Amino acid sequence: MLKTIDRLMQFIKYAGLSARKFDISIGASNGYTLRMKKNNASIGSDVIENIVRVYPQLNVVWLITGEGKMLKDREELMATMDKLPIEKQQEIEEIIERKIRERQEEELRRLLKEITEEIEQTQKNLGNKD
C-alpha cells in the first residue's frame, strides 16, 4: 500500500523537480524527502502544510489518503492561486508552461518519426516499382 511519501515522490516526478529542489522549495532540510522515502517514514504535518502552501495545485486529500486526483480541478486551483503571493503564482505558471512545452516537444518528435518512416516506406515502394 502506498504511503504519503510515495505519493509525494510521484508528485515531485510529475512536477519535473529533483528531490533536492523540492526540499528547498518547501523549506525542508536538504535530503528530507529522500530520507523519508528511504526509511518509509511519515511526513510531518508541518511539512504537509508547507507543501500545500507552495504547491496549491496538489490535492492534499490525494496526498494523504490516495483518494481522488493528484491535482486539483481547474476551478479549485484558480480559487487557491488567487490567494498566493505573486512569486508563487509565477512559479506554478512556469511549471505548467514547462510541462506543456515537454508534451509539445514529445508530440513533435513522435510526429517527425512517423513522417520519416512514411517517407522511407514510400521511397522503398517507389524503388520496388522500377
Secondary structure, DSSP 8 states (H G I E B T S, - for coil): ---HHHHHHHHHHHTT--HHHHHHHHT--TTHHHHHHHTT----HHHHHHHHHH-TTB-HHHHHH--S-SB--HHHHHHHHTTS-HHHHHHHHHHHHHHHHHHHHHHHHHHHHHHHHHHHHHHHHHHHH-
